[in-house]
Every structure is written in C-alpha cells, then in structure tokens.
Amino acid sequence: MRSRVKRVLVPLLVLLSGVTIVVLLDATKPKPDIAIEAPRPIRVHIQAAAVATNQLTVQTNGDVRATLRSDLVAQVAGRITEVSDEFVEGGRFLAGETLLRIEDTDYQAALNEAEARVAAAKVDLETAYADADVARQQLAGVDKPSPLALKKPQVTRAQLALEAAQSGLSLAKTNLERTKIALPYAGRLRSTSVDLGEYVGPGKVLASAFGTDRVEVRLPLTDNQLGALGVPIGYRAPSGEGLAVDLTAKVAGEQRLWTGRVERLDAAIDPETRVIYATAVVNKPYDLTEAPAQMPLAVGLFVEAAIAGRILTDTIAISSDGLRAGDRVFILDANGQLEIRAVEVIHSNTRETFLAGGIAEGEAVIISAIRNPIPGMALEPINAAPEAIVIASEPAVAD
C-alpha cells in the first residue's frame, strides 16, 4: 500500500516543483520599459483681442400710429346741407377746414333773437340807471333812504337780465358755429358714416380722422437693448432732440426708409411681456417732399427700426464665441496652457462682445469649444497666429 502511494505522490511532487520553478523564473525575469505618453494638447481656435470704438444700434420693430386720433361728432341737430369733396375715406383736410355743414336756419334765427334780447336788456339797464339817478336826486335831503327808494334792486335786476341775455347770445353764436364741422388739426379721414341730406342729432359720430403732422411708432425693448441705448427708464428728450432712428419697410415692392427720433421711454415695464416701450416720432410722414422714401409713412404700416445707441470708446472687443458662462473667457497663455479669466462685459450681441477689462489687446482668446476645461491644461492653436477680430464698419447691433 505504501509503495503504491509513493508511486503516485512522487510524480506529483516533481510536477509541482517544476511549475513552481517556471513561475519563479518568469516573475524574476527583467521586464521591458513601457513608455508613458504625455496627454496630447487639445487643438483650439484662437483670436486676438482688439481695442475698438463703436456705436451700438438697437434693432426692433413696431406699428405706425397716428399721434392725433379723433371722431367728428355732431354737437347740434339738423340736416346735413353741405359735404366737402374731401369727406371720403382717405380724404385730406386742413386745420379748421369745413368738412360738413348742418342746416343753420334755426340757429341763425336763434342768434338774431339773442341779439335782440341783449339790445332790449341794455335799454332796460339804461332805463334803470336813469330811474335810479332821478330817485337819488329826489331823495337828496332824506336821511338814509332805503335801497328800494333809490331803485337799487331795479338796477341789479336789469344788470342780471343783461348778463343772461349776453350768455344766451354767446350760446347762440356757438351753436351757429357748430353747424360747421371741422377739426383743429390737419389730417386724413379714416372713415365716414353720414352723407348729404341726412339728419343728425347731438352725439352722432360723423367720421373718424387722424392727424398727419406727425406719427408715432411704439418700439419694444429688452433689458439688453435698453442698456445699449444708454438712457434711463422714463427718458424724455428735449424738444426737437432724441435718439436717431431709421425706419424701414417694404412698400409697393421696394424697400423704403424714413428717419425720425426716439422722444420718450415708458416709465413702467410691461408686466406681461417684460419689455419696455420706446416711442419714435416722424414729422410730416405724408409730405413726400420731406420723405426720402418717396412714399408716405402710412398709419398702420409695420416697420423695422434701427435706433442709434451709445458709443463705446477704447473697449476690448472679442468674438462673442469667446465669451463663456459667468462672464469668463479662455486665454491661451505664452506657455500653451489654458487660463480662465473673469471679465467685465459692457455689451454683448451674437457677433461681438465689448469688455471694460480683464484681458489686454492682442491676447489670444479661445473661440472654439473645450470639453471639461481645466486651468493649466495643454493646448495647441489650430491657427499659428491669433486672427484679428474684424470689427464691423456698421454699428454693433444690440439683440
């Protein structure tokens, strides 16, 4: 039995010893050196920061509205006896020009009657004065004569009667004048609702009109656009001044241009849209001699507006692609490494960003994306030398 176990164990021990020797030899064998490659620099696109002076422009839009709008309303009753040739939709009129005339026979008669009453009241007053003078002479020797004896109540009554007659005369003149329907400004008729021979009463709307001396355009502004204008909420320009604005629209197949001024900003922000409105004004919008577009700036027209904003001087300009979240920029330093800096942004749009500080002219600003940026990470510019930012010759647009 022992000899049989010995015959089995001996070969196993020999085999195990051989395996152990092989493992030990492999473990102690010199290993070849493995080269550890350094991380390859990330390739980035860079652009040189530049000093720039530029004027900001705010682009917005709005509808043209009449500054003056009113209804022609009859103030006296009567039949329409006269209608102006301009009493049609789109008709033009001057300030004080009669557009309609209401039959004035009754009102002329009322005026004549009122004049007669005034004349009679004047005679009565003169008579009362004369009677009072006679009474005063007759009672010259009487101690403290009564007002009644001196005819004072009669004089007062005659004075009041004259005043009432004069008021009636004034009303008669006014009613006669009201038979001529006119407006105190020059303009155009938007609509008419009566015609020759029609009977109208007080309060009847005869037409709708608007003034043509000037029009307004309400222009919505975002907070960024408000900052680009450089004026406060509630701004009102001095008379004849204001921010220059160009208004454009396509009319009759052609692009038209009108110029005006922003005269005021609202004093409150719209709670629904969160914008504030500026009001631009254009004078003589229907006078073609004043309009370079050779087309009236018609009420109701939808226009695009470009408002001249503040001028930025000696600022640092970079591409807006180089501005990162939190007002930071990525810089490629002289050692080819990433540097992250905070900057002070004056204005930014989709194309350019203007800075008050944080970087210097000529520094290499990274304008391409970097995944997981870490300060000091190795970078390699795609372009050997930073490209110079091209500042647009036209004003920078505020979005």
Secondary structure, DSSP 8 states (H G I E B T S, - for coil): -HHHHHHHHHHHHHHHHHHHHHHHHHHTS------------EEE-EEE-EEEEEEEEEEEEEEEEESSEEEEE-SS-EEEEEE-TT-STT-EE-TT---EEE--HHHHHHHHHHHHHHHHHHHHHHHHHHHHHHHHHHTTTSSS--TTTTTHHHHHHHHHHHHHHHHHHHHHHHHHHTTEE--SS-EEEEEE---TT-EE-TT-EEEEEEE-SEEEEEEEE-HHHHHHHT--TT-B--TT--EEEEEEEEETTEEEEEEEEEEEE-SS--TTT--EEEEEEEESTT-TTT-TTSS---TT-EEEEEEEEEEEEEEEEEEGGGEETTTEEEEE-TTSBEEEEE-EEEEE-SSEEEEEESS-TT-EEE-S--SS--TT-BEEESSSS-EE----SS-EEE-
